[in-house]
Structures are given as C-alpha cells and as structure tokens.
Amino acid sequence: MAIGVAYLTKLITSFKSFKLGLLAYNQGPSAIKEYLHGNQQLSIDYYNKVLRRYYILKKHVDKR
C-alpha cells in the first residue's frame, strides 16, 4: 500500500493536480499527457467513484 501511495503522490505532484494525478494512477500517465495535448478524452468515472467514497468515509469520521 505504501508503494501505491508514493506513486499516487508522485503523479499528483507531477501533474500539479489531484484530479489529474488520480486519473493518471487509474489510466496511466501517457493517457493524461495525450489528454493535455488534446489528443484523447478521459473517463472521469474512477475519479468520481473515489470522491464519492471519500465523502462517505469523511461523513462517518466527522460524526465521531
């Protein structure tokens, strides 16, 4: 898990964006680079799924 977190952190830093870093983690850095050059569309389903789960977990933690 620590390796995955380190890799995700690297991607977020590299793309200077949480959203793009998370999408790169899911779809690969090359897909994001192609998107940034206007050559590819991105699916944001994974990003939305992660955010939904984050807010569900946050809601439970905030209740404590």
N, C-alpha and C positions, 0 to 999 in steps of 0.2 A: 504494500500500500504506500509506503514511503517513497518508492521509486515513481509511482504514478502521480503522487502529489508534487514531487520535484519536477517531473516532466510537465505537468499542467502549469506549474508556476513559471517554468521556463517559457512555455508557449504564451502565457498571458503577458509576460514581460516582453517577449519578442514582438508580439503584435500590438502591444500597448493598449490592450482591450480585454476585459474579462470575457465578453461575448465572443470575440474572435478567437481568443485563446481556448475557450471551451469548445468551440466549433472545430478548431484545429485538432484538439485532442480526440474528437469524435471522427472527423472526416479526413484528417491528415493536413499537415502544413501546406502541402502542394495545392490542395483544393482551395485553401484560403488565399494563397498567392495568386492563383488563377482568378478567383473572385475579385480580388483587389485590382487586377489588371482588366477587369470587365469581360473575362473570357468564360466565366462559369457562374451559375446561380448556386446558392447554398440552401440546403434544407435547415430550417431552424427548429425542427421538431425536437431534437435532442436537447437543445438549449432550453426550450420551453418546458420540457419534461423535468430537467434538473431544477429549474427555478420553481416550478410547482412543488416539487418535493422539498426544496429548501424552505419555502414559506410554510408548508405543513409542519415541518420539524421545528421551525422557529416559533410558530404559534404554540406548540406544545411546551417548548422550553420557556417561553415568556409567561406561561401560566404558573410556573413554579415559583 
